[in-house]
């Protein structure tokens, strides 16, 4: 049975672990033998039930904290509008007064507020009102370093110590309003090289560490010099209705959530040069109970991602009703239009990623709509022992559709001593571009266990136009098809079929 026969017949198959080989099963007896190998996927139905219950509980209990009616403004502390002077000190003084009074709103009411680093305090909601703009200073000395009290890999390996808005160890904080926070982070203002390490001289816009009851609501965020926002080791994080445009510099992530618990991200739009919606485990504690819903994520790198820093565990995640992929023609983009990866789950630094379900997702303009990578990079803090390979298991893709995707193809790969386990694709229909150049042969795809993981890591054209898999156990396909826009010599799916 070749890939196109499978497309027509929509046969349910279970794919086992082992070396890859061509599809050898013709219709008839061999297909019947393959059908007998289909394992139970009741675990996936149980997971869906449990994650739906988790989502209902989060929706019911994770609400914005009640903000006291008190309002404080920079104008009360000497700020005068229509000036080129920094508003950093008056904004900070308003924050301190608000916190001292027991909390409330610090409001930037109208016009432009030029600022360097401001530090949030417990009980403070920073509001950038409609018609107001918080403008980041383009002078690097206006961003004093804030070294986290509890260091993580982000500090030792990435040097992420400067930001426009910083908070650490706070409770009940937030950023809201219909106004704009503009990082003015162009390459001219903040030059630097694209990197997978430190980003000296390019501050973040928001960095929030070890905080509880964090609300980010309705705000527009634009043009960071580096990552737009990073939330690390936070509990009860609610992000609702934000609009992010981060297509101006290298390493322009849209939203990075690291080792956080009890999280909702909903009703939000992100267009980012680097990863749009990205989860990390550098905080080295379990991240869990996370709901992502009703969002649009666009990126020229990975639209929805876990990694690369995966030192901690990550489980119980539900993503639903999302559109993701590369920027459309009418969106800002400083490089290509297609995303490198649509949904990219990557474990390369130890840690466990498990019990993750994505359903009702549309993937467009992605070179590899689905990407799973279990590797062995082992990046930790210098004083820590290098871990072995981690765990990547119990992953579900359910009701996934999309078109205008690239020609690389989706692929899942572990390494010889660490296999991906228990993956279900159900009701998947993805349209791929036909290959215009030869595909890499399966035997020529290197293991590269320590290489930085990205879907482009091996080849522009992978061995199958739909899905290629190796070092993967208990991979189940139910009502799955990948369609090509034209003639493609590759098979639709390439992996050993479990036979009995």
C-alpha positions in Angstrom: 0.0 0.0 0.0 1.7 3.3 -1.0 1.0 6.6 0.5 -1.7 7.6 -1.9 -3.6 4.3 -1.4 -3.5 5.1 2.3 -4.8 8.6 1.6 -7.8 7.1 -0.3 -8.6 4.3 2.1 -7.9 6.2 5.4 -6.6 3.0 7.1 -5.9 3.2 10.8 -2.3 2.1 11.5 0.0 1.8 14.5 3.6 2.4 13.9 6.2 0.7 16.1 9.8 1.5 17.0 12.8 0.4 14.9 14.7 1.3 11.8 12.8 3.0 9.1 11.9 1.2 6.0 9.5 1.8 3.0 5.8 1.0 3.1 5.8 -2.6 2.1 2.3 -3.6 3.1 0.0 -4.1 0.1 -3.8 -4.1 0.4 -5.2 -7.3 1.7 -3.4 -9.8 4.0 -0.5 -7.4 4.9 -3.0 -4.6 5.7 -5.0 -7.0 7.9 -1.8 -8.0 9.7 -1.0 -4.4 10.3 -4.6 -3.7 11.6 -4.1 -6.4 14.2 -1.2 -4.4 15.6 -3.3 -1.4 16.4 -2.7 -0.8 20.2 -5.3 0.5 22.5 -5.4 4.3 22.7 -7.8 4.5 25.6 -5.0 6.4 27.4 -5.7 9.3 25.0 -9.4 9.3 25.7 -8.7 9.3 29.4 -6.2 12.1 28.9 -8.8 14.2 27.0 -11.3 13.7 29.8 -8.8 14.7 32.5 -7.5 17.7 30.6 -11.0 19.0 29.9 -11.7 18.8 33.6 -8.5 20.6 34.3 -9.4 23.3 31.8 -12.9 23.7 33.4 -11.3 24.0 36.8 -8.7 26.6 35.7 -11.4 28.7 33.9 -13.5 28.7 37.0 -10.8 29.6 39.5 -8.0 31.4 37.7 -9.5 35.0 37.6 -7.9 38.4 37.6 -7.1 39.5 41.1 -9.3 42.3 42.4 -7.4 45.6 41.9 -8.1 48.2 44.6 -9.8 51.4 43.4 -6.8 53.6 44.1 -5.1 55.2 41.1 -1.6 56.6 41.0 0.0 58.4 38.1 3.5 59.6 37.1 2.1 63.1 36.8 1.5 63.1 40.5 5.2 62.6 40.9 6.4 65.4 38.7 6.1 64.0 35.2 5.1 66.5 32.5 3.8 65.2 29.2 5.3 66.2 25.8 8.8 66.1 27.0 11.9 64.1 25.9 13.0 63.5 29.5 12.8 60.0 30.9 9.7 59.1 32.8 11.4 56.2 34.6 11.7 57.9 38.0 8.1 59.3 38.1 6.7 55.9 37.0 8.7 54.1 39.6 7.7 56.6 42.3 4.0 56.0 41.4 4.6 52.3 41.7 6.2 52.6 45.1 3.4 54.8 46.4 0.8 52.4 45.1 2.5 49.4 46.8 2.9 51.3 50.0 -0.8 52.2 50.0 -1.8 48.6 49.7 -2.1 48.3 46.0 -4.0 49.7 43.1 -3.5 51.0 39.6 -0.5 52.9 38.2 -2.0 54.6 35.1 -0.2 55.9 32.1 -3.1 58.0 30.9 -2.3 59.7 27.7 0.6 60.5 25.4 4.1 59.0 25.4 6.1 57.9 28.5 9.8 57.3 27.7 11.4 54.9 30.2 14.2 52.6 31.1 13.7 49.8 33.6 10.8 49.9 36.0 10.2 47.4 38.8 6.8 46.2 39.7 5.8 45.7 43.3 3.1 43.5 44.9 -0.4 44.8 44.5 0.4 47.0 41.5 -1.5 46.9 38.2 0.4 48.9 35.6 -2.1 50.3 33.1 -1.2 51.7 29.8 -4.5 53.3 28.8 -5.9 53.8 25.3 -4.1 56.6 23.7 -0.9 56.2 25.8 2.4 54.6 24.9 5.2 53.3 27.1 8.3 53.8 24.9 11.5 51.9 25.7 14.6 54.0 26.0 17.2 53.2 23.3 20.0 53.9 25.6 21.4 50.7 27.1 22.5 52.3 30.4 18.9 52.9 31.2 18.5 49.2 31.8 20.4 48.3 34.9 21.0 44.5 35.4 18.7 42.6 37.6 20.3 39.3 38.6 17.7 36.7 39.7 18.0 35.8 43.4 17.6 32.1 42.4 19.7 31.5 39.3 18.7 29.3 36.4 20.1 28.3 33.1 18.6 31.5 31.7 21.1 33.5 33.8 24.2 31.3 33.5 23.9 30.4 29.8 21.8 33.2 28.4 22.7 36.3 30.4 19.1 37.5 30.5 19.4 40.3 33.0 18.0 43.5 31.4 14.4 44.4 30.8 12.0 47.3 30.5 9.6 45.9 33.1 10.9 43.6 35.8 9.3 41.8 38.8 10.6 39.2 41.2 9.0 37.6 44.2 5.8 39.6 43.9 2.1 38.7 44.4 -0.8 40.3 42.6 0.9 42.1 39.8 -0.2 42.9 36.3 0.0 44.9 33.1 -3.2 46.0 31.4 -4.8 48.6 29.2 -5.7 49.3 25.6 -2.5 51.2 25.0 0.9 50.2 23.5 4.2 49.2 25.0 6.8 49.8 22.2 10.3 48.3 22.7 11.7 50.2 19.8 14.1 47.3 19.4 15.3 47.7 15.9 18.7 46.4 14.9 19.8 50.0 14.5 18.9 50.8 18.1 20.0 47.4 19.6 22.5 45.7 17.3 23.5 42.1 18.0 23.9 38.7 16.4 21.3 36.0 16.2 22.2 33.4 18.8 21.2 30.3 20.8 23.2 31.6 23.8 23.4 35.0 25.5 22.0 38.2 24.0 24.2 41.0 25.4 22.9 44.5 24.8 19.4 43.5 23.9 16.9 43.8 26.8 13.6 42.0 27.1 10.4 44.1 27.4 8.9 42.0 30.3 10.6 39.7 32.7 8.6 38.2 35.7 10.3 35.8 38.1 8.9 33.8 41.0 5.6 35.7 41.2 2.1 34.7 42.0 -1.2 35.9 40.6 0.1 37.6 37.5 -2.4 39.2 35.0 -1.4 40.4 31.5 -4.6 41.7 29.8 -5.5 43.5 26.6 -2.2 45.2 26.2 -0.5 45.7 22.8 3.3 44.9 22.7 5.6 45.8 19.9 9.2 45.5 18.8 11.4 44.2 21.6 15.1 44.2 21.2 15.0 40.5 22.1 12.3 38.3 23.7 9.1 40.2 24.3 8.1 38.6 27.6 9.4 35.9 29.9 7.5 34.4 32.9 9.7 32.1 35.0 8.5 30.0 38.0 5.2 31.8 38.3 2.0 30.5 39.7 -1.5 31.6 38.6 -0.5 33.3 35.4 -3.4 34.7 33.3 -2.7 36.2 29.8 -5.8 37.3 28.1 -6.4 39.3 25.0 -2.9 40.6 24.3 -1.6 41.6 20.8 2.1 41.0 20.1 4.0 42.2 17.1 7.7 41.2 17.4 9.2 41.3 13.9 12.1 43.7 14.2 15.3 42.0 15.5 16.9 38.7 16.1 15.6 36.3 18.9 12.3 38.1 18.8 10.2 35.5 20.7 6.6 36.5 21.4 5.8 34.8 24.7 8.0 32.5 26.8 6.6 30.7 29.8 9.1 28.8 31.9 8.4 26.4 34.7 5.0 28.0 35.5 2.0 26.3 37.1 -1.7 27.1 36.7 -1.6 29.1 33.5 -4.2 30.3 31.0 -3.3 32.0 27.7 -6.4 32.9 25.7 -7.8 35.2 23.0 -4.4 36.4 22.0 -2.5 37.2 18.8 1.3 36.8 18.4 3.4 37.5 15.3 7.1 36.9 16.1 10.3 36.6 14.2 11.5 33.8 16.6 9.3 31.4 18.5 5.8 32.8 19.0 4.4 30.8 21.9 7.2 29.0 23.7 7.4 26.9 26.8 10.7 26.2 28.6 11.9 24.3 31.6 15.0 26.2 32.7 13.4 26.9 36.1 13.9 23.2 36.8 10.6 22.6 38.5 7.4 20.9 37.2 5.3 23.1 34.9 1.8 21.9 34.8 -1.9 22.7 34.5 -1.8 24.9 31.5 -4.6 25.9 29.1 -4.0 27.6 25.7 -7.1 28.5 23.8 -8.6 30.7 21.1 -5.3 32.2 20.0 -3.3 32.9 16.8 0.4 32.2 16.8 2.5 33.2 13.8 6.3 32.9 13.5 9.1 32.5 11.1 10.7 30.0 13.5 8.3 27.9 15.6 4.7 28.9 16.1 4.0 26.8 19.1 7.0 25.2 20.9 8.4 23.5 23.9 12.2 24.0 24.2 14.9 24.3 23.8 15.7 24.6 27.5 14.0 21.5 28.9 15.7 20.9 32.2 12.5 20.7 34.1 9.4 18.5 33.8 6.3 19.6 31.9 2.9 18.0 31.9 -0.9 18.4 31.8 -1.2 20.9 28.9 -4.3 21.5 26.8 -4.1 23.5 23.6 -7.4 24.1 21.7 -9.0 26.2 19.1 -5.8 27.8 17.7 -4.5 28.9 14.3 -0.7 28.9 13.9 2.1 28.9 11.4 3.9 31.5 9.3 2.9 35.1 8.9 0.4 35.9 6.1 1.2 38.3 3.3 -0.4 41.2 5.2 1.5 40.6 8.4 4.9 42.0 9.3 7.9 39.7 8.7 11.6 40.4 8.5 12.6 37.1 6.9 10.7 34.2 5.3 6.9 33.8 5.3 6.7 30.1 6.3 7.3 28.9 9.9 10.1 26.5 10.4 7.8 24.4 12.6 4.1 24.6 13.4 3.9 22.6 16.6 7.4 21.7 17.9 7.8 19.7 21.1 11.5 19.3 21.9 13.2 17.6 24.9 17.0 17.8 24.7 18.2 18.8 28.2 16.8 16.0 30.3 13.4 16.6 31.8 10.0 15.0 30.9 7.3 16.3 28.5 4.2 14.3 28.8 0.4 14.5 28.8 0.1 17.2 26.1 -3.0 17.4 23.9 -3.6 19.8 21.0 -7.0 19.7 19.4 -8.9 21.8 16.8 -5.8 23.5 15.5 -5.2 24.9 12.0 -1.6 24.9 10.8 -0.7 27.1 7.8 2.5 28.1 6.1 4.8 25.7 8.1 7.7 23.8 6.6 7.2 21.1 9.2 3.6 21.3 10.6 4.4 18.7 13.4 7.9 18.1 14.9 8.9 15.9 17.8 12.5 15.7 18.9 14.0 13.8 21.9 17.7 14.6 21.9 20.7 14.6 24.3 22.2 18.1 24.4 22.2 18.2 28.2 22.5 21.9 28.8 22.4 22.7 32.5 24.0 25.2 34.9 27.8 24.9 35.1 27.8 23.4 38.6 25.2 20.8 37.7 25.8 17.3 36.5 25.0 16.8 32.8 21.7 14.8 32.5 21.0 12.0 30.2 18.2 12.0 27.6 14.8 13.0 28.9 11.3 11.6 28.3 8.8 12.6 25.6 5.6 10.6 25.8 1.8 10.7 25.8 1.3 13.3 23.1 -2.0 13.8 21.2 -2.8 15.7 18.0 -6.6 15.6 17.4 -8.5 17.4 14.6 -5.6 19.1 13.0 -6.0 20.7 9.6 -4.2 23.2 7.4 -2.8 24.1 4.0 -0.1 26.1 2.3 2.5 24.2 4.2 6.0 23.6 3.0 7.7 20.7 1.4 9.9 19.4 4.2 7.3 17.3 5.9 6.6 16.5 9.5 8.9 14.2 11.4 9.4 12.6 14.8 12.8 11.4 16.0 14.4 10.3 19.2 17.9 8.9 19.5 19.0 5.3 19.7 19.1 5.2 23.5 15.9 7.3 24.1 12.7 6.7 22.2 9.6 8.9 21.9 6.6 6.9 23.3 2.8 6.9 22.9 1.9 9.4 20.3 -1.6 9.6 18.7 -2.6 11.5 15.5 -6.3 11.5 15.0 -8.4 13.2 12.4 -5.5 15.0 10.8 -5.7 16.5 7.3 -2.7 18.6 6.2 -1.8 19.9 2.7 1.9 20.0 1.9 3.8 21.5 -1.0 5.2 18.9 -3.4 9.0 18.6 -3.3 11.0 20.4 -5.9 14.3 18.7 -5.1 15.4 15.2 -4.0 14.7 14.1 -0.4 17.4 13.0 2.0 17.5 9.2 2.3 16.5 7.8 5.7 19.9 6.2 6.2 21.6 9.6 5.6 19.7 11.4 8.3 22.2 11.8 11.2 21.3 11.1 14.8 23.0 14.4 15.9 21.9 13.8 19.5 23.5 17.0 20.9 22.6 19.4 18.0 20.4 22.4 18.7 16.9 21.1 17.8 14.9 22.8 15.1 12.9 21.3 12.2 15.5 22.5 9.7 18.2 20.6 11.5 18.5 17.7 8.9 17.3 18.6 5.5 15.1 20.9 3.4 13.2 17.8 2.1 12.7 14.9 4.6 12.1 11.3 3.5 8.2 11.5 3.5 6.0 14.3 2.4 3.6 13.7 5.3 5.3 12.1 8.3 8.6 10.4 8.8 9.4 8.7 12.2 12.2 6.9 13.8 13.1 5.9 17.4 9.4 6.2 18.2 7.3 3.6 20.0 3.5 3.3 19.9 2.8 5.8 17.3 -0.9 5.6 16.2 -2.6 7.2 13.2 -6.3 7.3 13.1 -8.1 8.9 10.1 -4.9 10.7 9.1 -3.9 12.0 5.7 -1.3 14.3 4.3 -2.0 15.6 0.8 0.5 16.9 -1.7 -0.2 19.8 -4.0 1.5 18.0 -6.9 3.5 14.9 -7.8 5.9 13.9 -5.1 8.1 10.8 -5.3 8.2 10.4 -1.5 5.7 8.2 0.4 3.0 9.9 2.5 4.2 8.2 5.7 7.5 6.4 6.2 8.0 4.1 9.3 8.0 0.5 10.1 4.5 -0.9 10.5 3.9 -3.1 13.5 3.1 -6.7 12.3 1.8 -9.8 14.0 
